[in-house]
Every structure is written in structure tokens, then in C-alpha cells.
């Protein structure tokens, strides 16, 4: 059986679509393994002209995933940046944004926020106000209207995507699909082909898929979701995933301070002094609690 190296461009259940040179292969894993993500580079054996068995996951640079109390959900491997898509309407979740940013920081992935639908002016100022916190923390916020100003939006985003592997996440209704279609002109056709390969001809939108911009740039589009669990992050990973905490770490009275209610905690003092936003510290405490509850 011929061996190939391939790039996983879509994953659905335990079925994976691998691209090797200009050919697509529908691949499975041996046994019940399902630890492969879109964006993974793999070695697989060809079992028929368009099918294969994955033998090995090649070394990853990054792995982005979310988790609940019971299991993990892989989002993408080998991505270099995360774009969180929000819009003036419908309303977006600050909790989802904050958790996605923590996940990016913990994984070493650069993060940007895209504010779409700025043509819907009645809610624009409110959306800007809510995003100000993240801008002040150093995360770039880019404003656009994919519907009203498609060419300007495309020109704005393409330089940010050049030479990067970028995953787009966001709740349903934020205009993520519109942005993907702007950036990848044949995206609909590519997604239809992926759907047919993965799901026996049925159209499915519940998988993450990789679309190529050029030989050095790609976009990974994920389904809309409402929650971003981070049960897998340890206490040490969490405290370092908040950039505004960095200047205060190591200054607490106790070397093993949890930054929750200990005396002489530098982080708690910074919250009290207005140097750390209380909502961000509340999120840290919530994530710390969740990490202690995982059952796997």
C-alpha cells in the first residue's frame, strides 16, 4: 500500500478528508482514535484510489480545542492566529470572546477581533464600547461591513491573512460565512465537495474545514457555537493566559497563591486598584473552578 503525507482539510466524526498534492482522500483511523484535527499534517496509507488509513499525526506547532467536564472537542491544529467574528447584531457573547482569547493565549496563538455589520449603526456604538476592554488589553479590533463594503473588507483582511493559518470562530449569525466567501471566491463549491466526500453526498455544515488562500495561507472555518469550555487548562496555564496578570505574577505573599482570596495577593490588590478589570478576574475564578471539575 502506498504511503502519503497529507493535510487534513475537514473532519466529521471519525472520517477525515486529507489532501495530498492535488488529490483528496477520505481517511479513517485505526481503532477508535479520534484525536485528529483539521489542519493536522498526517502520514496515511492508501487503501483504494481515494481512501486511506491514517498511520501517524506529524508534529504540531499548535492545537486549539475546547472542553467540557467530560470530553474535549478539537478545533484546529497548526494554526498561527485566531479571528473572533462578532457583529453589531445579533448580540454577541462576551463570555465566548473572553474564553476564546484565553484559549489563544494559552496555546500561543495570536488573536484578533472582527466587528462585522458596522453598517447597522443603531447598535454600533454599544458594540464598540463592549469591545473596548479587549482593545485596551492589546487585542486588535477590526471593523468592517462584508455586506455593504465587500471589496474594502477583502482588502482590509487579506494582508492580515498572508502567510498565516487562521481559524475563524464565532456564534451563528455574525457573518462568518460571508467573510469566508469574500476571501475564498470558490468557497461554496469547495465546501460542497467536502460535504459530499465526508457525508456520502448529504450536505452538512457541522464540520470544521480548511480552505486555501495561496500556498502559504489558509483559513479554517468552524461551525457557529455558543460555548467555549476550558476545563483542560491547569491553574498555571490559566494565570499566564491573562496578559494583564503578567506584571503581578510572582509578587504574592505565598508562592502557591491561587489569586482567589489569599492575603497579600498581588492580583487581588491589582483588581482593587483598578489595574485589572474585575470581570476578567471573575472569569479567571470561574475557569479555575471548572478546571477542578473535569472528569477525564
Beta strands, then each sheet from edge to edge (+ up, - down):
strand 1: 3-12
strand 2: 15-20
strand 3: 23-29
strand 4: 41-48
strand 5: 51-57
strand 6: 63-67
strand 7: 72-77
strand 8: 81-87
strand 9: 110-116
strand 10: 140-143
strand 11: 165-169
strand 12: 208-214
strand 13: 217-221
sheet 1: 10+ 9+ 8+ 11+ 13+ 12- 1+ 2- 3+ 5+ 4-
sheet 2: 6+ 7-
end
